[in-house]
Amino acid sequence: MKLIEKLKNPSIFLKLFLTFFLVIAPLYLITLSIIKKGSEGIRNEMTESIKARTDYFMNMLEREIDRISASMPEYVVDQDLRKLSAIGNQISEYERLELVNALQRRLYLMKYSSLFIADAKAYIPLIGRTVSSTNYDANIDLPEFEALQRQKSGGPLIYWDNRLFLALDYPSNAKRKPIFVLGIELSIKQVNDMLATVVTPGEGSAALINLKQDWSVSNYVSASNVEELKRFLQIHQDKGDRNGMSTMSMDGKRMIVSYRFSPAINSYLVTFTPETYVLGALTTLKKWFWVMSAASVLIIILFSYSINNVIRRPMNKLVRTFNRMGDMPTYPTLPENRKDEFGFLYRGFNDMVERLKSLIQEVYEQKIRSQRSELKRLQSQINPHFLYNCFFVLCRLIKTVDTERAYQFCTYMGNYFQYVTRDRVDEIPLALEIKHAQTYLDIQSVCVGERVRVEFEVPDWLDEGGTVIRLVLQPIIENAYKHVFEKQEHKGFLWIHMEKDGDVLFVHVEDNGSMLDDWTIERLNGWLGQGEDELGESNGITNVHRRIQLRYGEDCGIVFDRSLLGGLHVQIKLRPW
């Protein structure tokens, strides 16, 4: 809720910060978008380049294997090879050597027709010899011979003893043993050199992998990595995806893998390059982006700190000092050592405080004078009718020779007039004010006799002390006698009681008058609020209410209400402690 309130009414600091953030944020987002698009562009270009090179070398290898495979059937119709295979043991040694030399020349031409051929051989079981482009062996290498006759369902390439072959047996009949086998051994070194040109060593590697026969040719790839690549290719092959690009983790590094399957040789050409190399420039760009992001955050922090020192702190100091203006006795001031605009505001504020202090002092003195004049005015408002009644009562007591009551009555009057004419002090003890009210009631009890019953409840805590302005209770009681009890025919009842709430004292004066309606109560409260006195100046109720508010504040004073006794209830709120 506090956050919502702050956003609804933002401070200057928050406005400046949000403005700065709204300026920085679009630039940051635009930069991020540019880097993202650049990243995608560079990545696409690099991956397309890798894919294109993979396709190119796979196509080149396919063409070379196809060319070599296409030239091998020519030897099936070779007369020299057929003679050696069919009647080689029936001819003379010289004739046999002539046929072997002729065959070697052709095999030599076959070997050097391609860089990928390491050797070309003819395995002839009849004469028990293997004829190569350079040698005429005495015996046939039977394991090699048998390996080249195996079922070639895994493609034209045969991988045996870490060597790679193309083979052609004649006749190609599974029920008969061949009379000769033509074998072309491919150069593993040349294949590795080709793979090295697909991806520069150190920047990535390439491998030729056959999943059907479970072999691979790679010079710069560890055995564990080859197994990972086989699992990777098997997963994609099972999904029907034999060509494409993807990423995988290898040796704790992220690799971009390009793979191309060749149906012609039933093998995959796989290249994998560290993502950091492919996106090397982009990685650097990203690093610089994060550096700039950190710099932006630092700039925002420094900017915020600067705004906080330059604007927010002096502004808060000014606001706090303004808030303290309610505590007038302190008269807060601000330092004048600043040389900026806040220094000008501080000096202006201090000047204003000095002028305000002077004005407040004048108003305060005028207020004191007003209180004293109001008190003197109230003291001078001695009701002549009350005075006449007192003298008539005194005469009656003397005439009836009731000297004891006459003496007591004179004592009451002496105390009464001594109190109301005293003007040396503005405030007196609360107990003394209550005692004066009791004295007035004693006088009235003699004057009116038993026509008015009074119940005055004085609590025990009244002895705790406290001071009040003079003449706040007696005028209220006097008003009840003058406007209620003198006009009503039935017996009157006056109830005076008090209650304490912290440092606040409530004095309640209630009567049992019967001539009061609710509209009159509202009108009396309205006149008090406007400073009017409908009941006449002599009773001084408005005077009392105004003096209480001058002394104790606007929340204190007199309030009229309906009494539980049926008449008027006057509540007086004071702060004597």
N, C-alpha and C positions, 0 to 999 in steps of 0.2 A: 504494500500500500504506500509506504514511504517512497519507494522508487517511482510509482505511478504519479504521486504528488510532485516529485522532483521533476519528472518529465513534463508534467502539465505546466509547471512554473519553473523553468530551468534558470539557473544562475548564469551570470555573465561568463564565468569560467567554463561551465558546461556548454554554453552556446559557442564560445570560441573553440573549445575542443571538438565539438561536433562539426563545426564549420571546417576546421583543419582536417578532420577525419574524412569528411565528405569530399574534400579536394584530393586527398591522398588516395582514398579507396578506388575511385575510377581509374586513376593512373596505374595503381597496383593491379587492378583487374585487367586493364588493357595490356599491360606488360605480361601478365600471366597468360592471357589469351594468345598473344603473339608467340610467346615461348612454347605454348602447347601446340600451336599450329606449326611452328618451326620444328618442334620435336617430331611431330607426326610426319612432316615433309621429309626431314632428314632420315628418319627411320624407314619411311617408304622407299626413298631413293637407295639407301644402303641395302635394304632387304631385296629390292628389285635387282640391284647390281649382283648381289650374291646369288640370287635365283637364276639370273641370266647366265652367269658364269657356270653354275652347276648344270644348267640345261645344255650349254655349249659343249662342255667337256663330256657329258654323257652322250650327246649326239656324236661327237667326234669318236669316242670309244666304240659306240654302236657301229658306226660306219666302218671302222678299222676291223672290228671283229667280223662283221658281215663280209667285208672284202676278203679277209683271210679264209673264212669258212666257205665262201663262194669259189675260191681257187683250189680248195682241197679235192673236190670231185674230179678235177682234171687228172689226178694221179691214178684214179680208178681205171682209166683207159690207157695208162702209160704201159707200153709194151715191155719195156725193160723190167719194170717192177712186177709185171704179171709173169714174165719168164722166170725171174728169180723166185717168185712165190710158188709157181706151179711146177717147174722142172729144174730148179736150181741145183739139185743134188744129182742130176743126170747129165749135166754138161761138164765140160772140162774146166779146170781151175782158171785157165787163162780167160776163157769165155765168160766165166762167172765174174772175174775181176773187171772185165770190160763192162759188163752190165752194172756192176756196183759203182764203177767210176762214173758212168753215164747218169745213174740215179743220184749219186752224190752231187753232181753238177746241178741237177735240177733242184735238189734239196737246198743247195747253197743259194741258188737264185731265190728260192722260197724264203730262206732265212733273211736275206738282205732286202727283201721286198717291203719290209715293214720294220720300223724301230721297235715295235712291240713284240717281235719274235726273237726269242733267245736262242732257239735251236729248232731244226726240223728233222724228224726221225721217221724211219720206216722199220717196223718190227716184223721180221719174216720168220715164222716158226719152222718152215721147211728146212732152211739152211741153218737155223739156230743162231741167227745173227741179227744185230740191230745196226742199220745203216743210217748214219747221221750226215749232216752237211760237212763234217770235218773228220769223222771217225768211222771205222768199220770194225765194230766190236766182235769179239769172238763169241760172246754169249748174249742171250737176251736177258734183260733185267725183268724177271718174271713178275715181281710185285708191281712194277711200273706198268708192265704189259697188261696185267690183269686189271689194274686200276683204270686204264684207258678203255677197257671193254665194258665197264660197268654201265648200267642203265643211266642214261643222261636226262632223266625227267626234270632235274633241277636246272636245266638250261644247257647251252652248248659248252659252257666252261666246266672243266673238271679240276677240282682242287685236291691235290694229293702231295703229301710230304712237303708242305709249305711251298708248293709249286703249282703253277696254273697251266692247264693244257687245253688245247682243242684237239679232238681225235676223230678219226674216220676209219672204220674197219670194213673190210671187204671179204666176202659178201656180208651185207648187213642183215643177217638172218640169225635169229636167236637160237635156232635148232642146229645150226652148223657152226663149227669153229671157223674163225676168219683165217684166210690164207695170208693175210698181212694186215697190219694196223698202221695207219699214218698218224703220227702225233706231232703236233706243233706246240712246243713249250713257249709260253708267253713270258716276257721279261718282267719279273716282279719289280725289279729296280726301275724299269721304264714306267710301269704303272704307278709306282710310288712317286716318281718324278712328275708324272702328269697330275697326280693328286696334290702334290706340293704346289703346282702352279694354279690350282683351283683357288686355294686359300694360302696366303703367305704364311710360312711357319712362324710361330710366335704370335700371330694375329688370329689363328684359328687352325683347324685341321680338317682333313677329308678322309673318307674311307669308302671302299667298295665292299658291300656286304650282300651275301646271298643267304637268305633266311631258309631256303629249301634245303640246301646242302650244308648250312651252318658253317660258313667260312667268311673270312674277311681279309681284305688287303689294306693295310694302313701302316705307315712308317712312323708317324708321330703321335699315335693314339695308344694309350695303355690298354691292357687286356680288360681291366675293369670298366674303362670307358666304352670299349667295344661292346661289352655285355649290356651296358646301360643303353647304348644305341640300338642294339638288337631288340631289347624289350620295348624301347620307344617305337621302333618301326613296326613291331608286331602288333602293338596296340592300335596304331593308325591303319595297319593293313586289315586288321579285324573290323575296323570301322568302314572299310572300303575306300580309305583315303591313302592313295599311293604317291601322290605328288603334292607338295606344298611347303609351307614354312610354319614353324612353331617355336616354342621356347621350352627349355628344360634346364634343370639344375645339374651341374656336373662339377665335381671337385669343389663344391661350395660356391661355384660361380654360376651366374645366369648366362645361358648360352642361347643364341639364335640359331636354330637348326633348319637347314634347307635340304630337302630330300626329293630324289627323282628316281622313279622305278622304270627300269627298261625291260619290257617283255622280251626283247630280242635276246638278252643275256640273262634274263630272270634274276636281276640283281639291282640293288639300290646304290646310287651314288649319294653319299651323305656328306654335307659340309656343316660344320658348327663353328661359330665365331663368338667370342665373349661379347656380351651385350655392351660392356664398357668400351670395347674397341669400336663396335659399330656406331655407338652413340657417344664416341669420345668427345667430339666438339660440343655435342648437346649436353653431355655430363658437365663439361666445363661451364657451359652456359647456365645450366641449372645451379651449379655451385655459386656462380656469380649472382644468380637470381636470389638464392637464399641469403647470400651476403648482403645484397641490396635490401632484401626483406628485413634482415636483422638491423641493417643501417636505418631503414625506415622506422622500425619499432624504436630504435635508439633515438632517432630524430623526434619521434612523437613524444617519447618520454622526456627528452630534453626540452622540447617545446612546451610540454605540459608543466614541467618544473619551472621553466622560465615564466610562463604565464602565472603560475602559482605565486612565484616570488614578486613578479612585477605588478600583477593586477589583483590576483585573488587574495593574497595575504593582507595587503594594505586596504583592499576593499572590505574584507571581513573585519579588520581592525576598526574601520570607519563605521561599519554596520553595528558591531558590538558596542562601540562607544555611543552611537545613537540610541541603542536599546537601553544603555545605562542612564540615559538622560532622565528616565523616570525616577532614578534615585537622586533627587536634587541635592542632598547634603554633600555628595561626593564631587559634583561638578566635574565630570571627566574631561580630560584634555588629551590631545594627540601630539606626538613629537613633531617639531617643525624643522628637523634637520634634512628632510628630503628636498631635492632640487627639481623634481619632476612635477607633473600635474597633480599628483596626490599631495605633494607638499603644499601646493596652492590651496587644495581643498582642506588640508589639515589646518593651515593657518586661518582660512576662512571659518572653519568650524570652531577653532579656539576663540576667534573674535566673537562669533555668535554666542558661544557659551558665556563669555564675559558679559556681553550685553544682556543675555538672558538672566544671568546671575544677578545683575543689577536690577533688572525689572522684577525678578522674583522677590528680591529683598524688599523692593518698594511695595509690591503687592502684599507680601507677608506682613510688613509693618502696617499697611493700610487695613489688612484683615484684623490684626490685633486691635488697632484703634477702633475698627468697626465693632468688634466683639465687646470692647469696653463701653462703647457708646450705647450699644444695644442693652447691655446690662444696666447702665445708668438710666437708660430710658425705661426699662422695666421696673427699676427701683422707684422711679418717679411716678410710675403708673399705679399708685396706691388707690384702690377703689374707695372713693368718698362714701359710697353707700355702706361699705363694710366698716369704715371708720365711724360713721354715724351710728350704726347698729351697736358697735362696741361701746360707745359712750352711753347710749340709751340703756344697754344691758348693765353697765357699771352703775348708772344712776338707780336702776331698779334694784340692784343688789344692795346699794347703800340705803335706799329708802326702806327696804325690808329688813334692814339691820342684819343682813347676812354678811358680816364682816369677813368671815373666813373665806367664803367664796369670792367676795369682792377683792380680797387680798390676792387670792390665787389668780383671779382673772387679770388683775393689774400686772402680776408677774408674767402671765402668758403674753400680754400685750407688750410689755417691756422687752421680752426676749424676741418677740416677733419683729418689732420695729428696729430693734438693735441689729437684727440679722439683715433685714432688707435694706437698711441704710449703710451697711458696711461696704466700702468700695476700695479697700486697700489691696485685696487679692482677687484674682479672676477665678481661681479654682480652690475648692475647699474639700476636706475629707468627706467621703460618701456618707459616713455615719452622721456627720453634722447636718448634711442636707436632709437626711431622713428625720433627724431630730426636729429640724425646723418644720417639716411637713406635719409631724406629730403635734408640734406646738400650735400650728394653725388649726388642726382638727380639735385640739383641746378648746381653743377659743370658740370654734363653731359649735362644739357640744354645749357650751354654756349659752350661746346665742339661740340656737334652735331647739335645745332641749332634747327630748326623746323622739322628736319627729324623724330624725335620721340616725340609723344604726350604722356604725363603722366597724369594719373588720380589717385591721392593719397587721399583715403577717410580715414580721421582721425575721429573716433567717439568721442562723447562728454564724454563717460564714461572712456576715457583714462586718465582723470585727477584723477580718483579714486586711482591711485597709482599702486603698483605692481613693482616687480623687475625681471629682466631677465639677463642671461649671456650676455656678450658683443659680438658684431659683429655676430648677427644671421640673420639680414635682409639685410644689405648692400652687403654681398657676393652674395646673391641670385639675387639682382638687378644687380650687376656687371656682373654676369653670363649671364643675359638677354642681356645686351648691347654688351658683347664680342662675344657671340655665335649666337645671333639672329639679332640684329639691324645692326651690322657692315657688315653682309653678305647679307642682303636682299635689294632689289632695291626699293621696294615700301615703303611708309611711315609707320613707326612703331607706335604701340600703346601699352602702358604699363599700366596695371590696378592693383592697390594695394588696397586691402580692408581687413577689419578685422571683426571677429564676436566672441562673448563671450558665453560660455556655462558653467555656474557655475564658477569653478576655472580654467577652461581651456580656452586658447586663441588660436584662429585659425587665422593665417595671410596668405592671399592668394596673390600670385604674378602671374599675367597672362599676356601673350603677344600674338600678332597676327602673330607670325612666320608661314611660309608656308612650311618649309622644314622638318617637323616632322611627322613621321608615328607612328602607334600604337606599332609596334615591337620595335622601338627605346625607347618608354616610358617604356615598360616592361623590356627592357635591362637596362635602367637607374635605375629602382627600384631594379632590381636584384643586380646591382653593389653596390647600397647603403646598401642593406642587407648584402653583403659580405665585406663591408668596402673598396671597390675599388673606384677609381676616374677616370673614362674614359675620363673626360673632361680636365684632367691635374691638377697638384697640385696647380697651381697658383690661381685658382678660389676658392678653399677652401670649396666646398660644402660638401664633405665627412667629412671634419674637423668640419663643423658646425653641421652636422647630428650626429656625434659621441659625440660631446660635449653636445648637447641637451639631448641625451639618458643617458649620464653619470650623468647629473644633474637632469633630471625629470623622468627618467625611460624608459623602453623599449617601452612603448606604445606611447611615444612622438617622435618627430623628423620630418623628411622631407618625403613627399610623392609626386611623380610625377603623373600627370594625363593630359588628354586632356582638353584644355581651351575652353570655349564657344566662345572665340575670334578666335579660329582656331589653336593657337600655343600651348605652354607649360603652364600648370597650376602647380605651385609649392605651396604646402600647408605645412605650418610650424605649428606644434602643440606644445604649451608651457603651463606651469603652473606658471604664474607670481604672483598669489595670494595665 
